[in-house]
Amino acid sequence: MIPLFRALAAILVLGLALPVHAQDGAVPERRLLIAQDVDFFGGDIAQLFDTTLEACQRACLADTACRAFTF
């Protein structure tokens, strides 16, 4: 589990180091931010068991009511 968190932290750090280029000045309507060791308690829309991080991301981004997810 620790290697996964290290990989996610590396992705976040690398993502922050890259230059940001706006496309036609548009700001993305939705985006993902990673916060390690945080559980957003309550307000569950759904519970997904035995899943992957990518599946959780897709499920949240596909649901406009989803504001955050924990994995």
Buried (B, 14 or more C-beta within 10 A) or exposed (E): EEEEEEEBEEEBEEEEEEEEEEEEEEEEEEEEEEEEEEEEEEEEEEEEEEEEEEEBEEBBBEEEEBEEBEB
